Amino acid sequence: MTEETPGFEEKPDVPSGATPDDAEPQAAPDEAAAPAGDVNQNAALVAQLDQVRTALGERTADLQRLQAEYQNYRRRVERDRITVKEIAIANLLTELLPVLDDIGRAREHGELVGGFKSVAESLETVAAKMGLQQFGKEGEPFDPTIHEALMHSYAPDVTETTCVAILQPGYRIGERTIRPARVAVAEPQPGAQTVKPAEESDTKADDKENGGPDEG
């Protein structure tokens, strides 16, 4: 029989290359170092994200500026196109004004009959569709911005400078006048405004002396 020495226990054999149990706590320093690396990596990602956001904001501002410039360009082109169209129409209708004057004179003399009447009315209709408007009437106040006075006289029955005859009608396209109305104007008779109040005063004085106007 083999005698065992009291107080000593036999430990199991540890294979070569194996780590004893008491070596496991040494892994703690590596686990503590891992979060520091993650923090640095997150900081780098945040900085990169900020750069991307800044670049995106700059590109967005550039796009908005280009879009605004394009819209202004479109509006300017459309405005120029309308202006050129209006000028072309005004030039064409200006050349037709003498023909329209002849038609108007023929109508006044009763000569607008037959086929000539049909053609003349068709021409006037086309001109109206293109925006041509005639203006100028007898009895309207004289306006130097739309009237051209060719004749001048005085009249006792007007209180301001008035168009008493339309020698040639005026024409406009929208708000643009392409020819003023050529008119004869009349002004109030000189002294008419001062004489009339004096006559009224004399009449009132006579009525007062005679005891007032007759009644009944």
Buried (B, 14 or more C-beta within 10 A) or exposed (E): EEEEEEEEEEEEEEEEEEEEEEEEEEEEEEEEEEEEEEEEEEEEEEEEEEEEEEEEEEEEEEEEEEEEEEEEEEEEEEEEEEEEEBEEBBEEBBEBBEEBBEBBEBBEEEEBEEEEBEEBEEBBEEBEEEBBEBBBEEEBEBEEEBBBBEEEEEBEEBEEBBBBEBBBBBBBBEEEBBBBBBBBBBBBBEEBEEEEEEEEEEEEEEEEEEEEEEEE
